[in-house]
Amino acid sequence: MAEGPNIVRVAALIGDNARAAALSTLMSGCALTATELADNAGVTRQTMSSHLAKLLGAGLLHVVHQGRHRYYRLAGADVAQLLESLMGMTAIAEDQRPRTGPRDHALRKARICYDHLAGEMGVYAFHGMLENGVLREGRGGLRLTDHGQLWFRQLGIDTDALARTKRTFCRACLDWSARRDHLAGALGAAFLDRIEALGWARRLENSRVIVFSDSGERSLRNLMGGEDREPEPPIRCVR
């Protein structure tokens, strides 16, 4: 018998189409009702309620009671990280870029990954931080430099306060569409919050899409080293 935790139960729960749809929808970071999740998954509310009970029992979801309503959300950033990793593995296994419409293009350009910026703009920002010496990658993982601490402070982000929180301070998260890393953790969440507070971008209602204004995108490019620096293209899968 294999050592360590048995992954079969969690894998089987995620592997169901309706439950996978609910989990993917909750990657927006929003708390949603069983009815809203059922509509998104194309199943009845009764069926979705049964699925949600199983996900709650496995610790993949939290539920919040507000009046007569029950709102479901992902149990935490670790669950979001697992789902984003699975999305990346799925894209690699399909060995092709998705067939896209306008909404898919928008998701690839910029989207929320639980609570941080993902997509081409997220990857662009992360690699800009590496190139500008804001972040450093090493054997111990990702770390914020002294220059980076000042850089974030000038942007209006208190990194000392973030470092005192219980969650991971900063980490690289593999982007399923770009196949390169974007910034996650408490620092990644604070960075997205600041982008929204500055009015550079906004979340599209009932979607994971993040929409940058023209001026907001120019501001982000200037912050990362100028408008002449283009986002890196996604990696094409090859056999």
C-alpha positions as YAML, in Angstrom:
chain: A
units: angstrom
residues:
- id: 1
  name: MET
  ca: [0.00, 0.00, 0.00]
- id: 2
  name: ALA
  ca: [1.31, 3.46, -0.90]
- id: 3
  name: GLU
  ca: [2.55, 5.66, 1.92]
- id: 4
  name: GLY
  ca: [0.96, 9.03, 2.69]
- id: 5
  name: PRO
  ca: [-2.60, 10.31, 2.29]
- id: 6
  name: ASN
  ca: [-4.94, 8.54, -0.11]
- id: 7
  name: ILE
  ca: [-5.78, 10.99, -2.92]
- id: 8
  name: VAL
  ca: [-8.55, 8.86, -4.43]
- id: 9
  name: ARG
  ca: [-11.48, 10.45, -2.56]
- id: 10
  name: VAL
  ca: [-10.56, 14.04, -3.38]
- id: 11
  name: ALA
  ca: [-9.65, 13.15, -6.97]
- id: 12
  name: ALA
  ca: [-13.00, 11.39, -7.46]
- id: 13
  name: LEU
  ca: [-14.90, 14.37, -6.05]
- id: 14
  name: ILE
  ca: [-13.19, 16.83, -8.38]
- id: 15
  name: GLY
  ca: [-13.55, 14.43, -11.31]
- id: 16
  name: ASP
  ca: [-17.35, 14.72, -11.50]
- id: 17
  name: ASN
  ca: [-18.48, 17.16, -14.22]
- id: 18
  name: ALA
  ca: [-21.01, 19.08, -12.09]
- id: 19
  name: ARG
  ca: [-18.68, 19.33, -9.09]
- id: 20
  name: ALA
  ca: [-15.79, 20.39, -11.31]
- id: 21
  name: ALA
  ca: [-18.00, 23.08, -12.84]
- id: 22
  name: ALA
  ca: [-18.96, 24.37, -9.39]
- id: 23
  name: LEU
  ca: [-15.35, 24.46, -8.22]
- id: 24
  name: SER
  ca: [-14.22, 26.23, -11.39]
- id: 25
  name: THR
  ca: [-16.98, 28.82, -10.98]
- id: 26
  name: LEU
  ca: [-15.86, 29.48, -7.40]
- id: 27
  name: MET
  ca: [-12.35, 30.24, -8.66]
- id: 28
  name: SER
  ca: [-13.74, 33.76, -9.15]
- id: 29
  name: GLY
  ca: [-13.34, 34.20, -5.37]
- id: 30
  name: CYS
  ca: [-17.05, 34.97, -4.99]
- id: 31
  name: ALA
  ca: [-19.44, 33.20, -2.63]
- id: 32
  name: LEU
  ca: [-22.41, 31.75, -4.54]
- id: 33
  name: THR
  ca: [-25.66, 29.95, -3.71]
- id: 34
  name: ALA
  ca: [-26.51, 26.40, -4.68]
- id: 35
  name: THR
  ca: [-29.00, 27.75, -7.22]
- id: 36
  name: GLU
  ca: [-26.35, 29.92, -8.90]
- id: 37
  name: LEU
  ca: [-23.88, 27.03, -9.00]
- id: 38
  name: ALA
  ca: [-26.57, 24.68, -10.34]
- id: 39
  name: ASP
  ca: [-27.40, 27.10, -13.15]
- id: 40
  name: ASN
  ca: [-23.73, 27.37, -14.10]
- id: 41
  name: ALA
  ca: [-23.30, 23.58, -14.08]
- id: 42
  name: GLY
  ca: [-26.56, 22.86, -15.90]
- id: 43
  name: VAL
  ca: [-28.02, 20.62, -13.18]
- id: 44
  name: THR
  ca: [-30.96, 20.92, -10.78]
- id: 45
  name: ARG
  ca: [-30.61, 22.65, -7.43]
- id: 46
  name: GLN
  ca: [-31.30, 19.36, -5.63]
- id: 47
  name: THR
  ca: [-28.50, 17.65, -7.54]
- id: 48
  name: MET
  ca: [-26.10, 20.50, -6.87]
- id: 49
  name: SER
  ca: [-26.99, 20.51, -3.15]
- id: 50
  name: SER
  ca: [-25.97, 16.85, -2.99]
- id: 51
  name: HIS
  ca: [-22.67, 17.64, -4.74]
- id: 52
  name: LEU
  ca: [-21.98, 20.58, -2.44]
- id: 53
  name: ALA
  ca: [-22.54, 18.43, 0.65]
- id: 54
  name: LYS
  ca: [-19.82, 16.06, -0.57]
- id: 55
  name: LEU
  ca: [-17.41, 18.90, -1.31]
- id: 56
  name: LEU
  ca: [-18.06, 20.37, 2.14]
- id: 57
  name: GLY
  ca: [-17.44, 17.00, 3.74]
- id: 58
  name: ALA
  ca: [-14.08, 16.75, 2.00]
- id: 59
  name: GLY
  ca: [-13.04, 20.21, 3.19]
- id: 60
  name: LEU
  ca: [-12.91, 21.68, -0.31]
- id: 61
  name: LEU
  ca: [-15.61, 24.27, 0.38]
- id: 62
  name: HIS
  ca: [-16.80, 26.56, 3.17]
- id: 63
  name: VAL
  ca: [-20.42, 27.64, 3.60]
- id: 64
  name: VAL
  ca: [-21.59, 30.97, 5.01]
- id: 65
  name: HIS
  ca: [-25.13, 31.41, 6.37]
- id: 66
  name: GLN
  ca: [-26.74, 34.78, 5.80]
- id: 67
  name: GLY
  ca: [-30.42, 34.93, 6.67]
- id: 68
  name: ARG
  ca: [-32.18, 32.16, 4.81]
- id: 69
  name: HIS
  ca: [-29.40, 31.82, 2.28]
- id: 70
  name: ARG
  ca: [-26.31, 29.64, 2.20]
- id: 71
  name: TYR
  ca: [-23.31, 30.88, 0.25]
- id: 72
  name: TYR
  ca: [-20.52, 28.53, -0.83]
- id: 73
  name: ARG
  ca: [-16.90, 29.43, -1.49]
- id: 74
  name: LEU
  ca: [-13.58, 27.61, -1.86]
- id: 75
  name: ALA
  ca: [-12.08, 26.55, 1.45]
- id: 76
  name: GLY
  ca: [-8.89, 28.49, 0.81]
- id: 77
  name: ALA
  ca: [-6.01, 29.41, -1.46]
- id: 78
  name: ASP
  ca: [-4.62, 25.86, -1.32]
- id: 79
  name: VAL
  ca: [-7.79, 24.54, -3.00]
- id: 80
  name: ALA
  ca: [-7.54, 27.26, -5.66]
- id: 81
  name: GLN
  ca: [-3.90, 26.34, -6.25]
- id: 82
  name: LEU
  ca: [-4.86, 22.69, -6.74]
- id: 83
  name: LEU
  ca: [-7.57, 23.61, -9.24]
- id: 84
  name: GLU
  ca: [-5.31, 25.98, -11.20]
- id: 85
  name: SER
  ca: [-2.67, 23.24, -11.38]
- id: 86
  name: LEU
  ca: [-5.24, 20.77, -12.70]
- id: 87
  name: MET
  ca: [-6.35, 23.30, -15.32]
- id: 88
  name: GLY
  ca: [-2.73, 23.58, -16.44]
- id: 89
  name: MET
  ca: [-2.34, 19.81, -16.64]
- id: 90
  name: THR
  ca: [-5.58, 19.58, -18.62]
- id: 91
  name: ALA
  ca: [-4.36, 22.16, -21.14]
- id: 92
  name: ILE
  ca: [-1.10, 20.24, -21.57]
- id: 93
  name: ALA
  ca: [-2.91, 16.89, -21.95]
- id: 94
  name: GLU
  ca: [-5.15, 18.33, -24.66]
- id: 95
  name: ASP
  ca: [-1.98, 19.28, -26.54]
- id: 96
  name: GLN
  ca: [-3.66, 22.22, -28.24]
- id: 97
  name: ARG
  ca: [-4.70, 25.77, -27.56]
- id: 98
  name: PRO
  ca: [-8.39, 26.12, -26.72]
- id: 99
  name: ARG
  ca: [-10.87, 27.00, -29.44]
- id: 100
  name: THR
  ca: [-11.72, 30.51, -28.45]
- id: 101
  name: GLY
  ca: [-14.44, 33.08, -28.64]
- id: 102
  name: PRO
  ca: [-14.32, 36.64, -27.28]
- id: 103
  name: ARG
  ca: [-14.89, 35.47, -23.70]
- id: 104
  name: ASP
  ca: [-12.05, 32.93, -23.89]
- id: 105
  name: HIS
  ca: [-9.72, 35.57, -25.27]
- id: 106
  name: ALA
  ca: [-10.64, 37.84, -22.36]
- id: 107
  name: LEU
  ca: [-9.97, 35.02, -19.87]
- id: 108
  name: ARG
  ca: [-6.55, 34.41, -21.38]
- id: 109
  name: LYS
  ca: [-5.63, 38.09, -21.26]
- id: 110
  name: ALA
  ca: [-6.55, 38.78, -17.62]
- id: 111
  name: ARG
  ca: [-8.61, 36.90, -15.04]
- id: 112
  name: ILE
  ca: [-8.84, 36.37, -11.32]
- id: 113
  name: CYS
  ca: [-7.30, 33.19, -9.95]
- id: 114
  name: TYR
  ca: [-9.13, 33.00, -6.61]
- id: 115
  name: ASP
  ca: [-7.77, 36.36, -5.37]
- id: 116
  name: HIS
  ca: [-4.80, 37.24, -7.57]
- id: 117
  name: LEU
  ca: [-4.16, 38.31, -11.17]
- id: 118
  name: ALA
  ca: [-3.71, 35.58, -13.78]
- id: 119
  name: GLY
  ca: [-3.60, 35.37, -17.56]
- id: 120
  name: GLU
  ca: [-1.24, 37.19, -19.90]
- id: 121
  name: MET
  ca: [-1.31, 40.37, -17.82]
- id: 122
  name: GLY
  ca: [-0.58, 38.47, -14.61]
- id: 123
  name: VAL
  ca: [2.35, 36.65, -16.23]
- id: 124
  name: TYR
  ca: [3.59, 39.94, -17.70]
- id: 125
  name: ALA
  ca: [3.53, 41.64, -14.30]
- id: 126
  name: PHE
  ca: [5.24, 38.74, -12.53]
- id: 127
  name: HIS
  ca: [8.11, 38.53, -15.03]
- id: 128
  name: GLY
  ca: [8.43, 42.31, -14.92]
- id: 129
  name: MET
  ca: [8.93, 42.08, -11.16]
- id: 130
  name: LEU
  ca: [11.64, 39.45, -11.67]
- id: 131
  name: GLU
  ca: [13.41, 41.49, -14.36]
- id: 132
  name: ASN
  ca: [13.27, 44.65, -12.23]
- id: 133
  name: GLY
  ca: [14.70, 42.92, -9.16]
- id: 134
  name: VAL
  ca: [11.50, 43.26, -7.15]
- id: 135
  name: LEU
  ca: [11.33, 39.49, -6.67]
- id: 136
  name: ARG
  ca: [14.03, 36.82, -6.74]
- id: 137
  name: GLU
  ca: [13.70, 33.09, -7.41]
- id: 138
  name: GLY
  ca: [16.05, 30.68, -5.69]
- id: 139
  name: ARG
  ca: [16.32, 27.25, -4.13]
- id: 140
  name: GLY
  ca: [14.18, 28.39, -1.23]
- id: 141
  name: GLY
  ca: [11.47, 29.60, -3.58]
- id: 142
  name: LEU
  ca: [10.28, 33.11, -4.33]
- id: 143
  name: ARG
  ca: [11.35, 36.02, -2.13]
- id: 144
  name: LEU
  ca: [10.86, 39.77, -1.97]
- id: 145
  name: THR
  ca: [14.05, 41.84, -2.25]
- id: 146
  name: ASP
  ca: [14.86, 44.98, -0.28]
- id: 147
  name: HIS
  ca: [14.31, 46.95, -3.47]
- id: 148
  name: GLY
  ca: [11.01, 45.12, -3.90]
- id: 149
  name: GLN
  ca: [9.85, 46.11, -0.44]
- id: 150
  name: LEU
  ca: [10.38, 49.78, -1.33]
- id: 151
  name: TRP
  ca: [8.79, 49.24, -4.76]
- id: 152
  name: PHE
  ca: [5.60, 47.86, -3.25]
- id: 153
  name: ARG
  ca: [5.55, 50.54, -0.56]
- id: 154
  name: GLN
  ca: [5.65, 53.24, -3.25]
- id: 155
  name: LEU
  ca: [2.74, 51.46, -4.93]
- id: 156
  name: GLY
  ca: [0.79, 51.68, -1.66]
- id: 157
  name: ILE
  ca: [1.22, 48.10, -0.38]
- id: 158
  name: ASP
  ca: [2.49, 47.40, 3.15]
- id: 159
  name: THR
  ca: [4.55, 44.23, 2.73]
- id: 160
  name: ASP
  ca: [5.42, 44.07, 6.44]
- id: 161
  name: ALA
  ca: [1.73, 43.77, 7.32]
- id: 162
  name: LEU
  ca: [1.23, 41.08, 4.65]
- id: 163
  name: ALA
  ca: [4.17, 39.09, 6.00]
- id: 164
  name: ARG
  ca: [2.47, 38.91, 9.40]
- id: 165
  name: THR
  ca: [-0.64, 37.19, 8.03]
- id: 166
  name: LYS
  ca: [-1.08, 33.42, 8.32]
- id: 167
  name: ARG
  ca: [-1.19, 32.71, 4.59]
- id: 168
  name: THR
  ca: [1.81, 32.21, 2.31]
- id: 169
  name: PHE
  ca: [3.45, 35.59, 1.69]
- id: 170
  name: CYS
  ca: [4.31, 35.11, -1.98]
- id: 171
  name: ARG
  ca: [4.67, 32.20, -4.36]
- id: 172
  name: ALA
  ca: [4.71, 31.48, -8.08]
- id: 173
  name: CYS
  ca: [1.52, 29.96, -9.49]
- id: 174
  name: LEU
  ca: [1.63, 28.19, -12.88]
- id: 175
  name: ASP
  ca: [-0.82, 29.89, -15.23]
- id: 176
  name: TRP
  ca: [-2.96, 27.33, -17.11]
- id: 177
  name: SER
  ca: [-3.38, 29.48, -20.23]
- id: 178
  name: ALA
  ca: [0.06, 31.10, -20.55]
- id: 179
  name: ARG
  ca: [1.98, 28.09, -19.13]
- id: 180
  name: ARG
  ca: [4.21, 30.49, -17.21]
- id: 181
  name: ASP
  ca: [4.06, 31.66, -13.62]
- id: 182
  name: HIS
  ca: [2.08, 34.53, -12.16]
- id: 183
  name: LEU
  ca: [2.26, 35.94, -8.63]
- id: 184
  name: ALA
  ca: [0.10, 34.36, -5.90]
- id: 185
  name: GLY
  ca: [-0.05, 34.42, -2.12]
- id: 186
  name: ALA
  ca: [-0.86, 37.39, 0.10]
- id: 187
  name: LEU
  ca: [1.37, 39.64, -2.02]
- id: 188
  name: GLY
  ca: [-0.36, 38.62, -5.24]
- id: 189
  name: ALA
  ca: [-3.78, 39.28, -3.72]
- id: 190
  name: ALA
  ca: [-2.68, 42.71, -2.45]
- id: 191
  name: PHE
  ca: [-1.25, 43.58, -5.87]
- id: 192
  name: LEU
  ca: [-4.58, 42.84, -7.60]
- id: 193
  name: ASP
  ca: [-6.50, 44.76, -4.93]
- id: 194
  name: ARG
  ca: [-4.24, 47.76, -5.52]
- id: 195
  name: ILE
  ca: [-4.68, 47.58, -9.31]
- id: 196
  name: GLU
  ca: [-8.44, 47.70, -8.79]
- id: 197
  name: ALA
  ca: [-8.21, 50.49, -6.19]
- id: 198
  name: LEU
  ca: [-6.18, 52.59, -8.64]
- id: 199
  name: GLY
  ca: [-8.91, 52.11, -11.24]
- id: 200
  name: TRP
  ca: [-6.60, 50.34, -13.71]
- id: 201
  name: ALA
  ca: [-8.86, 47.31, -14.00]
- id: 202
  name: ARG
  ca: [-12.18, 45.94, -12.81]
- id: 203
  name: ARG
  ca: [-13.75, 42.52, -12.42]
- id: 204
  name: LEU
  ca: [-16.41, 41.62, -14.97]
- id: 205
  name: GLU
  ca: [-19.65, 40.76, -13.19]
- id: 206
  name: ASN
  ca: [-20.43, 37.03, -12.91]
- id: 207
  name: SER
  ca: [-17.11, 36.14, -14.52]
- id: 208
  name: ARG
  ca: [-13.45, 35.51, -13.75]
- id: 209
  name: VAL
  ca: [-12.48, 38.09, -16.37]
- id: 210
  name: ILE
  ca: [-10.47, 41.16, -15.30]
- id: 211
  name: VAL
  ca: [-10.93, 44.07, -17.71]
- id: 212
  name: PHE
  ca: [-8.12, 46.63, -17.96]
- id: 213
  name: SER
  ca: [-8.89, 50.10, -19.22]
- id: 214
  name: ASP
  ca: [-6.54, 51.41, -21.92]
- id: 215
  name: SER
  ca: [-5.00, 53.84, -19.45]
- id: 216
  name: GLY
  ca: [-4.80, 51.13, -16.78]
- id: 217
  name: GLU
  ca: [-2.93, 48.78, -19.09]
- id: 218
  name: ARG
  ca: [-0.52, 51.59, -20.03]
- id: 219
  name: SER
  ca: [0.02, 52.30, -16.33]
- id: 220
  name: LEU
  ca: [0.84, 48.66, -15.62]
- id: 221
  name: ARG
  ca: [3.23, 48.52, -18.57]
- id: 222
  name: ASN
  ca: [4.97, 51.70, -17.41]
- id: 223
  name: LEU
  ca: [5.25, 50.25, -13.91]
- id: 224
  name: MET
  ca: [6.92, 47.13, -15.30]
- id: 225
  name: GLY
  ca: [9.40, 48.91, -17.51]
- id: 226
  name: GLY
  ca: [7.64, 50.74, -20.31]
- id: 227
  name: GLU
  ca: [5.06, 50.16, -23.01]
- id: 228
  name: ASP
  ca: [7.68, 48.66, -25.33]
- id: 229
  name: ARG
  ca: [7.89, 45.55, -23.16]
- id: 230
  name: GLU
  ca: [5.33, 43.08, -24.54]
- id: 231
  name: PRO
  ca: [3.75, 40.14, -22.66]
- id: 232
  name: GLU
  ca: [5.49, 36.84, -23.33]
- id: 233
  name: PRO
  ca: [3.51, 34.54, -25.64]
- id: 234
  name: PRO
  ca: [2.09, 31.30, -24.21]
- id: 235
  name: ILE
  ca: [4.10, 28.11, -24.65]
- id: 236
  name: ARG
  ca: [2.75, 25.82, -27.36]
- id: 237
  name: CYS
  ca: [2.56, 22.15, -26.38]
- id: 238
  name: VAL
  ca: [4.63, 19.83, -28.57]
- id: 239
  name: ARG
  ca: [5.06, 16.09, -28.54]
...
